[in-house]
Amino acid sequence: MSIELTESAAKRIQAQIAKRGKGYGLRIAVKKSGCSGYAYVLDYAESASAEDQVFDAFGAKVVVAKEHLSFLDGLTLDFQRDGLNEAFKFKNPNVKGECGCGESFAV
């Protein structure tokens, strides 16, 4: 199982944790949602448990519950700025389709 971070994503995670003043890393999860079936959920991770897998790149950590790994295996997480817009971008090889609004995906 693998999840990769770009250097840009790692820097953003580190900056957000530093701004917040605490945290272990970024938690990525999947929930049933939207018209295509699933949506990504991002939150701060205060720690990792035995039920989590931790991925580390460029000094930043991503925490994923083992139950979500099958949806996220092979994911590359990037952070992009486009004018005034900035967001994490998900390149997930497991995605078979996305809804028109871009809020959800199917596997």
N, CA, C and O atoms as a Tinker XYZ file with bonds, in Angstrom:
   428  protein
     1  N      0.849000   -1.179000    0.000000    73     2
     2  CA     0.000000    0.000000    0.000000    64     1     3
     3  C      0.893000    1.241000    0.000000    63     2     4     5
     4  O      1.913000    1.292000    0.687000    81     3
     5  N      0.491000    2.223000   -0.776000    73     3     6
     6  CA     1.294000    3.435000   -0.803000    64     5     7
     7  C      0.428000    4.665000   -1.036000    63     6     8     9
     8  O     -0.590000    4.614000   -1.727000    81     7
     9  N      0.850000    5.741000   -0.456000    73     7    10
    10  CA     0.312000    7.072000   -0.717000    64     9    11
    11  C      1.513000    7.982000   -0.845000    63    10    12    13
    12  O      2.404000    7.971000    0.004000    81    11
    13  N      1.538000    8.766000   -1.902000    73    11    14
    14  CA     2.654000    9.670000   -2.136000    64    13    15
    15  C      2.218000   11.118000   -1.948000    63    14    16    17
    16  O      1.076000   11.491000   -2.218000    81    15
    17  N      3.160000   11.912000   -1.481000    73    15    18
    18  CA     2.947000   13.353000   -1.344000    64    17    19
    19  C      3.909000   14.063000   -2.276000    63    18    20    21
    20  O      5.066000   13.667000   -2.412000    81    19
    21  N      3.428000   15.106000   -2.912000    73    19    22
    22  CA     4.359000   15.969000   -3.630000    64    21    23
    23  C      5.020000   16.873000   -2.595000    63    22    24    25
    24  O      4.540000   17.000000   -1.468000    81    23
    25  N      6.106000   17.485000   -2.982000    73    23    26
    26  CA     6.773000   18.412000   -2.065000    64    25    27
    27  C      5.857000   19.567000   -1.707000    63    26    28    29
    28  O      5.864000   20.033000   -0.568000    81    27
    29  N      5.072000   20.033000   -2.661000    73    27    30
    30  CA     4.124000   21.122000   -2.421000    64    29    31
    31  C      3.083000   20.730000   -1.373000    63    30    32    33
    32  O      2.768000   21.529000   -0.491000    81    31
    33  N      2.546000   19.516000   -1.457000    73    31    34
    34  CA     1.564000   19.046000   -0.476000    64    33    35
    35  C      2.199000   18.922000    0.903000    63    34    36    37
    36  O      1.592000   19.296000    1.907000    81    35
    37  N      3.415000   18.399000    0.951000    73    35    38
    38  CA     4.103000   18.247000    2.237000    64    37    39
    39  C      4.338000   19.596000    2.895000    63    38    40    41
    40  O      4.132000   19.747000    4.099000    81    39
    41  N      4.768000   20.576000    2.108000    73    39    42
    42  CA     4.989000   21.922000    2.665000    64    41    43
    43  C      3.702000   22.522000    3.196000    63    42    44    45
    44  O      3.706000   23.183000    4.234000    81    43
    45  N      2.590000   22.296000    2.489000    73    43    46
    46  CA     1.302000   22.832000    2.935000    64    45    47
    47  C      0.867000   22.173000    4.246000    63    46    48    49
    48  O      0.382000   22.848000    5.154000    81    47
    49  N      1.040000   20.863000    4.339000    73    47    50
    50  CA     0.685000   20.154000    5.571000    64    49    51
    51  C      1.513000   20.687000    6.736000    63    50    52    53
    52  O      0.974000   20.972000    7.806000    81    51
    53  N      2.813000   20.821000    6.531000    73    51    54
    54  CA     3.688000   21.342000    7.587000    64    53    55
    55  C      3.300000   22.764000    7.978000    63    54    56    57
    56  O      3.293000   23.099000    9.163000    81    55
    57  N      2.981000   23.596000    7.002000    73    55    58
    58  CA     2.611000   24.992000    7.291000    64    57    59
    59  C      1.315000   25.059000    8.091000    63    58    60    61
    60  O      1.205000   25.853000    9.025000    81    59
    61  N      0.336000   24.238000    7.735000    73    59    62
    62  CA    -0.940000   24.257000    8.441000    64    61    63
    63  C     -0.793000   23.757000    9.872000    63    62    64    65
    64  O     -1.418000   24.297000   10.785000    81    63
    65  N      0.018000   22.743000   10.072000    73    63    66
    66  CA     0.241000   22.242000   11.433000    64    65    67
    67  C      1.006000   23.275000   12.259000    63    66    68    69
    68  O      0.702000   23.474000   13.435000    81    67
    69  N      1.984000   23.924000   11.662000    73    67    70
    70  CA     2.736000   24.974000   12.364000    64    69    71
    71  C      1.814000   26.135000   12.728000    63    70    72    73
    72  O      1.889000   26.660000   13.839000    81    71
    73  N      0.960000   26.532000   11.814000    73    71    74
    74  CA     0.009000   27.630000   12.063000    64    73    75
    75  C     -0.958000   27.261000   13.188000    63    74    76    77
    76  O     -1.308000   28.091000   14.026000    81    75
    77  N     -1.376000   26.003000   13.184000    73    75    78
    78  CA    -2.299000   25.506000   14.204000    64    77    79
    79  C     -1.607000   25.373000   15.564000    63    78    80    81
    80  O     -2.246000   25.518000   16.606000    81    79
    81  N     -0.295000   25.097000   15.550000    73    79    82
    82  CA     0.465000   24.990000   16.786000    64    81    83
    83  C      0.536000   23.598000   17.372000    63    82    84    85
    84  O      1.174000   23.399000   18.406000    81    83
    85  N     -0.098000   22.634000   16.742000    73    83    86
    86  CA    -0.053000   21.250000   17.209000    64    85    87
    87  C     -0.543000   20.341000   16.090000    63    86    88    89
    88  O     -1.175000   20.784000   15.131000    81    87
    89  N     -0.236000   19.070000   16.241000    73    87    90
    90  CA    -0.700000   18.085000   15.270000    64    89    91
    91  C      0.411000   17.154000   14.854000    63    90    92    93
    92  O      1.592000   17.494000   14.921000    81    91
    93  N      0.016000   15.982000   14.426000    73    91    94
    94  CA     0.932000   14.927000   14.012000    64    93    95
    95  C      1.058000   14.883000   12.492000    63    94    96    97
    96  O      2.143000   14.659000   11.955000    81    95
    97  N     -0.068000   15.101000   11.803000    73    95    98
    98  CA    -0.076000   15.037000   10.348000    64    97    99
    99  C     -1.464000   15.294000    9.816000    63    98   100   101
   100  O     -2.339000   15.790000   10.526000    81    99
   101  N     -1.654000   14.950000    8.550000    73    99   102
   102  CA    -2.940000   15.106000    7.884000    64   101   103
   103  C     -3.606000   13.741000    7.797000    63   102   104   105
   104  O     -2.994000   12.776000    7.340000    81   103
   105  N     -4.864000   13.660000    8.237000    73   103   106
   106  CA    -5.620000   12.415000    8.128000    64   105   107
   107  C     -6.472000   12.495000    6.865000    63   106   108   109
   108  O     -7.187000   13.470000    6.635000    81   107
   109  N     -6.374000   11.432000    6.045000    73   107   110
   110  CA    -7.204000   11.316000    4.850000    64   109   111
   111  C     -8.123000   10.123000    5.043000    63   110   112   113
   112  O     -7.686000    9.030000    5.405000    81   111
   113  N     -9.412000   10.356000    4.792000    73   111   114
   114  CA   -10.406000    9.290000    4.898000    64   113   115
   115  C    -11.337000    9.382000    3.698000    63   114   116   117
   116  O    -11.258000   10.310000    2.894000    81   115
   117  N    -12.212000    8.404000    3.600000    73   115   118
   118  CA   -13.215000    8.349000    2.544000    64   117   119
   119  C    -14.559000    8.133000    3.210000    63   118   120   121
   120  O    -14.670000    7.348000    4.152000    81   119
   121  N    -15.595000    8.835000    2.719000    73   119   122
   122  CA   -16.945000    8.605000    3.231000    64   121   123
   123  C    -17.905000    8.497000    2.060000    63   122   124   125
   124  O    -17.655000    9.039000    0.983000    81   123
   125  N    -19.008000    7.789000    2.282000    73   123   126
   126  CA   -20.045000    7.701000    1.258000    64   125   127
   127  C    -20.702000    9.068000    1.150000    63   126   128   129
   128  O    -21.143000    9.652000    2.141000    81   127
   129  N    -20.756000    9.569000   -0.100000    73   127   130
   130  CA   -21.276000   10.919000   -0.282000    64   129   131
   131  C    -21.458000   11.211000   -1.760000    63   130   132   133
   132  O    -20.882000   10.543000   -2.619000    81   131
   133  N    -22.260000   12.210000   -2.037000    73   131   134
   134  CA   -22.366000   12.740000   -3.393000    64   133   135
   135  C    -23.058000   11.814000   -4.366000    63   134   136   137
   136  O    -23.552000   10.748000   -3.998000    81   135
   137  N    -23.082000   12.242000   -5.616000    73   135   138
   138  CA   -23.796000   11.492000   -6.642000    64   137   139
   139  C    -22.978000   10.337000   -7.210000    63   138   140   141
   140  O    -23.540000    9.461000   -7.867000    81   139
   141  N    -21.664000   10.313000   -6.974000    73   139   142
   142  CA   -20.841000    9.226000   -7.513000    64   141   143
   143  C    -20.510000    8.156000   -6.483000    63   142   144   145
   144  O    -20.078000    7.066000   -6.856000    81   143
   145  N    -20.698000    8.433000   -5.218000    73   143   146
   146  CA   -20.502000    7.387000   -4.221000    64   145   147
   147  C    -19.619000    7.712000   -3.044000    63   146   148   149
   148  O    -19.980000    7.404000   -1.908000    81   147
   149  N    -18.444000    8.337000   -3.279000    73   147   150
   150  CA   -17.499000    8.578000   -2.189000    64   149   151
   151  C    -16.903000    9.980000   -2.294000    63   150   152   153
   152  O    -16.857000   10.580000   -3.367000    81   151
   153  N    -16.451000   10.476000   -1.154000    73   151   154
   154  CA   -15.772000   11.768000   -1.104000    64   153   155
   155  C    -14.592000   11.665000   -0.143000    63   154   156   157
   156  O    -14.611000   10.877000    0.802000    81   155
   157  N    -13.576000   12.466000   -0.397000    73   155   158
   158  CA   -12.420000   12.523000    0.496000    64   157   159
   159  C    -12.761000   13.384000    1.703000    63   158   160   161
   160  O    -13.501000   14.362000    1.600000    81   159
   161  N    -12.209000   13.002000    2.845000    73   159   162
   162  CA   -12.361000   13.759000    4.078000    64   161   163
   163  C    -10.954000   14.041000    4.598000    63   162   164   165
   164  O    -10.160000   13.118000    4.781000    81   163
   165  N    -10.648000   15.311000    4.834000    73   163   166
   166  CA    -9.345000   15.715000    5.363000    64   165   167
   167  C     -9.537000   16.290000    6.761000    63   166   168   169
   168  O    -10.487000   17.030000    7.016000    81   167
   169  N     -8.630000   15.941000    7.655000    73   167   170
   170  CA    -8.677000   16.457000    9.015000    64   169   171
   171  C     -7.262000   16.400000    9.579000    63   170   172   173
   172  O     -6.383000   15.758000    9.003000    81   171
   173  N     -7.048000   17.063000   10.691000    73   171   174
   174  CA    -5.769000   16.968000   11.382000    64   173   175
   175  C     -5.714000   15.660000   12.147000    63   174   176   177
   176  O     -6.722000   15.214000   12.695000    81   175
   177  N     -4.556000   15.050000   12.188000    73   175   178
   178  CA    -4.336000   13.868000   13.017000    64   177   179
   179  C     -3.481000   14.302000   14.196000    63   178   180   181
   180  O     -2.413000   14.889000   14.020000    81   179
   181  N     -3.954000   14.012000   15.387000    73   179   182
   182  CA    -3.195000   14.336000   16.597000    64   181   183
   183  C     -2.194000   13.239000   16.929000    63   182   184   185
   184  O     -1.199000   13.468000   17.616000    81   183
   185  N     -2.483000   12.024000   16.419000    73   183   186
   186  CA    -1.617000   10.874000   16.645000    64   185   187
   187  C     -2.020000    9.791000   15.653000    63   186   188   189
   188  O     -2.957000    9.964000   14.873000    81   187
   189  N     -1.313000    8.693000   15.692000    73   187   190
   190  CA    -1.669000    7.526000   14.884000    64   189   191
   191  C     -1.883000    6.354000   15.828000    63   190   192   193
   192  O     -1.199000    6.222000   16.843000    81   191
   193  N     -2.841000    5.509000   15.479000    73   191   194
   194  CA    -3.127000    4.337000   16.309000    64   193   195
   195  C     -2.701000    3.072000   15.564000    63   194   196   197
   196  O     -2.215000    3.137000   14.435000    81   195
   197  N     -2.889000    1.939000   16.202000    73   195   198
   198  CA    -2.567000    0.658000   15.581000    64   197   199
   199  C     -3.454000    0.390000   14.370000    63   198   200   201
   200  O     -3.108000   -0.430000   13.520000    81   199
   201  N     -4.587000    1.068000   14.285000    73   199   202
   202  CA    -5.529000    0.901000   13.166000    64   201   203
   203  C     -5.190000    1.806000   11.990000    63   202   204   205
   204  O     -5.911000    1.820000   10.992000    81   203
   205  N     -4.105000    2.559000   12.097000    73   203   206
   206  CA    -3.713000    3.513000   11.062000    64   205   207
   207  C     -2.443000    3.075000   10.347000    63   206   208   209
   208  O     -1.612000    2.351000   10.894000    81   207
   209  N     -2.323000    3.529000    9.128000    73   207   210
   210  CA    -1.076000    3.416000    8.362000    64   209   211
   211  C     -0.568000    4.850000    8.197000    63   210   212   213
   212  O     -1.340000    5.749000    7.864000    81   211
   213  N      0.718000    5.059000    8.429000    73   211   214
   214  CA     1.319000    6.384000    8.317000    64   213   215
   215  C      2.265000    6.407000    7.127000    63   214   216   217
   216  O      3.097000    5.515000    6.958000    81   215
   217  N      2.124000    7.442000    6.305000    73   215   218
   218  CA     2.990000    7.658000    5.153000    64   217   219
   219  C      3.732000    8.964000    5.380000    63   218   220   221
   220  O      3.136000    9.962000    5.787000    81   219
   221  N      5.025000    8.957000    5.118000    73   219   222
   222  CA     5.877000   10.110000    5.393000    64   221   223
   223  C      6.633000   10.496000    4.129000    63   222   224   225
   224  O      7.246000    9.653000    3.475000    81   223
   225  N      6.579000   11.787000    3.794000    73   223   226
   226  CA     7.340000   12.283000    2.645000    64   225   227
   227  C      7.684000   13.742000    2.882000    63   226   228   229
   228  O      6.847000   14.523000    3.334000    81   227
   229  N      8.912000   14.101000    2.578000    73   227   230
   230  CA     9.384000   15.484000    2.710000    64   229   231
   231  C      9.120000   16.034000    4.108000    63   230   232   233
   232  O      8.901000   17.235000    4.267000    81   231
   233  N      9.138000   15.171000    5.122000    73   231   234
   234  CA     8.965000   15.602000    6.503000    64   233   235
   235  C      7.529000   15.784000    6.958000    63   234   236   237
   236  O      7.293000   16.225000    8.082000    81   235
   237  N      6.565000   15.452000    6.110000    73   235   238
   238  CA     5.146000   15.554000    6.484000    64   237   239
   239  C      4.555000   14.150000    6.566000    63   238   240   241
   240  O      4.990000   13.233000    5.868000    81   239
   241  N      3.559000   14.003000    7.432000    73   239   242
   242  CA     2.925000   12.708000    7.626000    64   241   243
   243  C      1.466000   12.744000    7.168000    63   242   244   245
   244  O      0.745000   13.720000    7.378000    81   243
   245  N      1.063000   11.641000    6.535000    73   243   246
   246  CA    -0.341000   11.417000    6.179000    64   245   247
   247  C     -0.769000   10.150000    6.905000    63   246   248   249
   248  O     -0.080000    9.131000    6.858000    81   247
   249  N     -1.914000   10.225000    7.575000    73   247   250
   250  CA    -2.432000    9.123000    8.366000    64   249   251
   251  C     -3.723000    8.627000    7.712000    63   250   252   253
   252  O     -4.618000    9.414000    7.407000    81   251
   253  N     -3.805000    7.315000    7.501000    73   251   254
   254  CA    -4.984000    6.706000    6.880000    64   253   255
   255  C     -5.403000    5.502000    7.705000    63   254   256   257
   256  O     -4.581000    4.638000    8.011000    81   255
   257  N     -6.684000    5.441000    8.068000    73   255   258
   258  CA    -7.203000    4.256000    8.756000    64   257   259
   259  C     -7.120000    3.079000    7.788000    63   258   260   261
   260  O     -7.416000    3.223000    6.602000    81   259
   261  N     -6.722000    1.930000    8.291000    73   259   262
   262  CA    -6.535000    0.750000    7.440000    64   261   263
   263  C     -7.788000    0.407000    6.642000    63   262   264   265
   264  O     -7.683000   -0.118000    5.534000    81   263
   265  N     -8.960000    0.690000    7.178000    73   263   266
   266  CA   -10.209000    0.382000    6.474000    64   265   267
   267  C    -10.391000    1.227000    5.209000    63   266   268   269
   268  O    -11.198000    0.872000    4.350000    81   267
   269  N     -9.664000    2.328000    5.079000    73   267   270
   270  CA    -9.775000    3.207000    3.912000    64   269   271
   271  C     -8.669000    2.970000    2.877000    63   270   272   273
   272  O     -8.708000    3.547000    1.791000    81   271
   273  N     -7.699000    2.139000    3.202000    73   271   274
   274  CA    -6.547000    1.959000    2.327000    64   273   275
   275  C     -6.901000    1.427000    0.939000    63   274   276   277
   276  O     -6.270000    1.814000   -0.044000    81   275
   277  N     -7.888000    0.558000    0.844000    73   275   278
   278  CA    -8.229000    0.001000   -0.466000    64   277   279
   279  C     -8.743000    1.080000   -1.420000    63   278   280   281
   280  O     -8.594000    0.946000   -2.635000    81   279
   281  N     -9.344000    2.141000   -0.892000    73   279   282
   282  CA    -9.827000    3.251000   -1.717000    64   281   283
   283  C     -8.691000    4.203000   -2.106000    63   282   284   285
   284  O     -8.779000    4.895000   -3.119000    81   283
   285  N     -7.628000    4.235000   -1.301000    73   283   286
   286  CA    -6.588000    5.257000   -1.445000    64   285   287
   287  C     -5.238000    4.720000   -1.900000    63   286   288   289
   288  O     -4.319000    5.507000   -2.123000    81   287
   289  N     -5.087000    3.412000   -2.044000    73   287   290
   290  CA    -3.800000    2.837000   -2.430000    64   289   291
   291  C     -3.345000    3.398000   -3.781000    63   290   292   293
   292  O     -4.087000    3.357000   -4.762000    81   291
   293  N     -2.136000    3.913000   -3.815000    73   291   294
   294  CA    -1.580000    4.490000   -5.042000    64   293   295
   295  C     -1.866000    5.972000   -5.211000    63   294   296   297
   296  O     -1.438000    6.574000   -6.196000    81   295
   297  N     -2.578000    6.567000   -4.271000    73   295   298
   298  CA    -2.932000    7.990000   -4.340000    64   297   299
   299  C     -1.687000    8.876000   -4.307000    63   298   300   301
   300  O     -0.743000    8.617000   -3.561000    81   299
   301  N     -1.705000    9.913000   -5.122000    73   299   302
   302  CA    -0.712000   10.985000   -5.027000    64   301   303
   303  C     -1.465000   12.239000   -4.606000    63   302   304   305
   304  O     -2.413000   12.659000   -5.271000    81   303
   305  N     -1.037000   12.829000   -3.500000    73   303   306
   306  CA    -1.645000   14.051000   -2.992000    64   305   307
   307  C     -0.757000   15.227000   -3.369000    63   306   308   309
   308  O      0.436000   15.243000   -3.064000    81   307
   309  N     -1.351000   16.206000   -4.034000    73   307   310
   310  CA    -0.634000   17.403000   -4.460000    64   309   311
   311  C     -1.349000   18.612000   -3.878000    63   310   312   313
   312  O     -2.516000   18.526000   -3.494000    81   311
   313  N     -0.654000   19.731000   -3.814000    73   311   314
   314  CA    -1.265000   20.997000   -3.414000    64   313   315
   315  C     -0.955000   21.991000   -4.512000    63   314   316   317
   316  O      0.207000   22.191000   -4.865000    81   315
   317  N     -2.000000   22.621000   -5.059000    73   315   318
   318  CA    -1.822000   23.529000   -6.190000    64   317   319
   319  C     -2.469000   24.871000   -5.920000    63   318   320   321
   320  O     -3.511000   24.973000   -5.271000    81   319
   321  N     -1.813000   25.897000   -6.442000    73   319   322
   322  CA    -2.355000   27.261000   -6.415000    64   321   323
   323  C     -2.634000   27.680000   -7.844000    63   322   324   325
   324  O     -1.808000   27.475000   -8.733000    81   323
   325  N     -3.801000   28.267000   -8.062000    73   323   326
   326  CA    -4.179000   28.768000   -9.381000    64   325   327
   327  C     -4.862000   30.113000   -9.158000    63   326   328   329
   328  O     -6.050000   30.171000   -8.840000    81   327
   329  N     -4.103000   31.189000   -9.327000    73   327   330
   330  CA    -4.647000   32.513000   -9.036000    64   329   331
   331  C     -4.944000   32.633000   -7.553000    63   330   332   333
   332  O     -4.063000   32.437000   -6.716000    81   331
   333  N     -6.189000   32.954000   -7.231000    73   331   334
   334  CA    -6.604000   33.080000   -5.832000    64   333   335
   335  C     -7.039000   31.741000   -5.231000    63   334   336   337
   336  O     -7.244000   31.642000   -4.021000    81   335
   337  N     -7.180000   30.724000   -6.063000    73   335   338
   338  CA    -7.633000   29.416000   -5.594000    64   337   339
   339  C     -6.441000   28.542000   -5.222000    63   338   340   341
   340  O     -5.409000   28.552000   -5.893000    81   339
   341  N     -6.603000   27.798000   -4.157000    73   339   342
   342  CA    -5.604000   26.827000   -3.749000    64   341   343
   343  C     -6.321000   25.645000   -3.114000    63   342   344   345
   344  O     -7.303000   25.809000   -2.391000    81   343
   345  N     -5.806000   24.439000   -3.401000    73   343   346
   346  CA    -6.472000   23.241000   -2.891000    64   345   347
   347  C     -5.566000   22.034000   -3.026000    63   346   348   349
   348  O     -4.642000   22.009000   -3.839000    81   347
   349  N     -5.856000   21.027000   -2.201000    73   347   350
   350  CA    -5.227000   19.732000   -2.374000    64   349   351
   351  C     -5.868000   19.077000   -3.592000    63   350   352   353
   352  O     -7.076000   19.188000   -3.803000    81   351
   353  N     -5.055000   18.397000   -4.388000    73   351   354
   354  CA    -5.524000   17.673000   -5.564000    64   353   355
   355  C     -5.205000   16.197000   -5.377000    63   354   356   357
   356  O     -4.109000   15.839000   -4.946000    81   355
   357  N     -6.157000   15.356000   -5.700000    73   355   358
   358  CA    -6.032000   13.917000   -5.519000    64   357   359
   359  C     -5.871000   13.243000   -6.872000    63   358   360   361
   360  O     -6.721000   13.390000   -7.750000    81   359
   361  N     -4.785000   12.507000   -7.039000    73   359   362
   362  CA    -4.581000   11.681000   -8.233000    64   361   363
   363  C     -4.673000   10.239000   -7.762000    63   362   364   365
   364  O     -3.707000    9.670000   -7.256000    81   363
   365  N     -5.861000    9.659000   -7.940000    73   363   366
   366  CA    -6.160000    8.353000   -7.372000    64   365   367
   367  C     -6.398000    7.342000   -8.493000    63   366   368   369
   368  O     -7.377000    7.464000   -9.230000    81   367
   369  N     -5.514000    6.341000   -8.636000    73   367   370
   370  CA    -5.678000    5.359000   -9.705000    64   369   371
   371  C     -6.887000    4.437000   -9.523000    63   370   372   373
   372  O     -7.255000    3.721000  -10.455000    81   371
   373  N     -7.502000    4.441000   -8.356000    73   371   374
   374  CA    -8.667000    3.598000   -8.089000    64   373   375
   375  C     -9.972000    4.208000   -8.576000    63   374   376   377
   376  O    -10.980000    3.506000   -8.663000    81   375
   377  N     -9.977000    5.493000   -8.892000    73   375   378
   378  CA   -11.189000    6.197000   -9.297000    64   377   379
   379  C    -11.578000    5.777000  -10.706000    63   378   380   381
   380  O    -10.774000    5.855000  -11.635000    81   379
   381  N    -12.816000    5.333000  -10.853000    73   379   382
   382  CA   -13.348000    4.911000  -12.152000    64   381   383
   383  C    -14.255000    5.976000  -12.764000    63   382   384   385
   384  O    -14.557000    5.911000  -13.955000    81   383
   385  N    -14.692000    6.947000  -11.976000    73   383   386
   386  CA   -15.536000    8.022000  -12.474000    64   385   387
   387  C    -15.720000    9.076000  -11.415000    63   386   388   389
   388  O    -15.581000    8.801000  -10.223000    81   387
   389  N    -16.035000   10.297000  -11.849000    73   387   390
   390  CA   -16.275000   11.415000  -10.936000    64   389   391
   391  C    -17.577000   12.104000  -11.319000    63   390   392   393
   392  O    -17.999000   12.051000  -12.474000    81   391
   393  N    -18.203000   12.742000  -10.357000    73   391   394
   394  CA   -19.407000   13.477000  -10.665000    64   393   395
   395  C    -19.047000   14.779000  -11.369000    63   394   396   397
   396  O    -17.892000   15.204000  -11.341000    81   395
   397  N    -20.005000   15.398000  -11.983000    73   395   398
   398  CA   -19.771000   16.631000  -12.726000    64   397   399
   399  C    -19.308000   17.790000  -11.864000    63   398   400   401
   400  O    -18.568000   18.653000  -12.336000    81   399
   401  N    -19.727000   17.823000  -10.617000    73   399   402
   402  CA   -19.339000   18.940000   -9.743000    64   401   403
   403  C    -17.962000   18.724000   -9.119000    63   402   404   405
   404  O    -17.398000   19.647000   -8.531000    81   403
   405  N    -17.419000   17.513000   -9.242000    73   403   406
   406  CA   -16.090000   17.230000   -8.715000    64   405   407
   407  C    -16.041000   16.950000   -7.232000    63   406   408   409
   408  O    -14.955000   16.879000   -6.656000    81   407
   409  N    -17.186000   16.789000   -6.600000    73   407   410
   410  CA   -17.233000   16.569000   -5.157000    64   409   411
   411  C    -17.130000   15.107000   -4.757000    63   410   412   413
   412  O    -16.763000   14.802000   -3.622000    81   411
   413  N    -17.450000   14.192000   -5.678000    73   411   414
   414  CA   -17.426000   12.788000   -5.305000    64   413   415
   415  C    -16.866000   11.942000   -6.438000    63   414   416   417
   416  O    -16.709000   12.408000   -7.566000    81   415
   417  N    -16.565000   10.670000   -6.110000    73   415   418
   418  CA   -15.951000    9.778000   -7.086000    64   417   419
   419  C    -16.477000    8.358000   -6.880000    63   418   420   421
   420  O    -17.026000    8.025000   -5.830000    81   419
   421  N    -16.293000    7.533000   -7.910000    73   419   422
   422  CA   -16.677000    6.128000   -7.846000    64   421   423
   423  C    -15.420000    5.277000   -7.997000    63   422   424   425
   424  O    -14.473000    5.664000   -8.681000    81   423
   425  N    -15.424000    4.110000   -7.346000    73   423   426
   426  CA   -14.302000    3.187000   -7.468000    64   425   427
   427  C    -14.784000    1.875000   -8.081000    63   426   428
   428  O    -13.989000    0.954000   -8.271000    81   427
